[in-house]
Amino acid sequence: MNAASTTAIVLAAGASERMGEFKPLMMLGGMTVLERIIRLFQSAGVNRIHVVVGHRAAELAPLADRWGARSIVNGRFAEGMFSSVVAGVSSLDEATESFFVLPVDIPLVRPATLRDLLQAVPTGGEIICHPTFAGRRGHPPLIGGHHLHSILEWREEGGLGALLMRLEPHAVEVPVVDEFIHQDMDRPEDYRRLADRIESRRVFSPAECAALLNDRLQVAPAVTAHGRAVAEIAMRIGEALNGAGHSLNLRLIQAAALLHDMARGEPDHARRGGKLLRDLDMPRMAEIVESHMDLTVIEGQPIGEAEVVFLADKLVQEDRWVGLADRFRRRLDVSPANSLAQDSARRRLEAARKTAERIEAVIGRPLERLRVEP
């Protein structure tokens, strides 16, 4: 589906009674919630954005217009959210090919999720596309324009959710790497939780890593097990370094280690894995994955997350800690005729040894100790 032919309907008409503050104008990561959602759609190429307003419409509508969206006033917003859905759908052109529907209190959906949904839906038609995470549907659905009249004519209980159940034969599910499709902002504690996640969402959570490996890429179990083992060792190294005064991002270390072999089996799998992560808007993770095979150790530079993951990978054979000597023995014992393979193995072993020495000098004990420490 072409993003340019898609419209986003943002539902922002409610009074936010359970929150105690007006949700569209609450600050979240340096911008208002509404601005964040408008920018979300714009970043995915969806520039036709209709914001349905009601409560405090005179205050909210000019802001929506200023941020590049069109405001749609729902004078019946007190009747419930479905009245805003109807108001938003009523504002669409008859030729609309598809449209998203997203409540304003689900503000941290990832741009890659919108792109995944757009790519999964053919032009126009009757398809209703639901994003799923961990096997459960979330927001926003992408609805084919064929269903405009069904929404406008719906009079039964249950609102849009009930109608979509009726239209289930047209539904398709798209697994996404995005736990935020389930995370709303109804109450103050929800807001605080999402505010705490603004920075950390730049790195996939362990659950999102599992979704990428298992649902999206369907990697072999042995690759997943190796990633978990490398992540465990990398986290121990990272924690030891932080305990000695470093400020490494442990979430970044864990996620990159879990995913470092995500493209295993493909040519130049480190670079391929990095590209997959860049396509998912994860450049910091991509850099680490791209360097997990070969890393240039620069003496005098602070130890970074990439070095930690690189070394942890070199300490683990399959899903077991084996140490550097055992990890490289087979590669160094290859036929002398394969000198390129031997040269590559020696280069990586030397880089790993230098990295190990640098880390041991900082933490004040052999890495072997980390294997048995609680």
Summary of the structure (lengths in Angstrom):
residues: 374
radius of gyration: 24.8
end to end distance: 51.3
largest distance: 80.2
contacts: 1219
relative contact order: 0.09
helix: 54%
strand: 12%
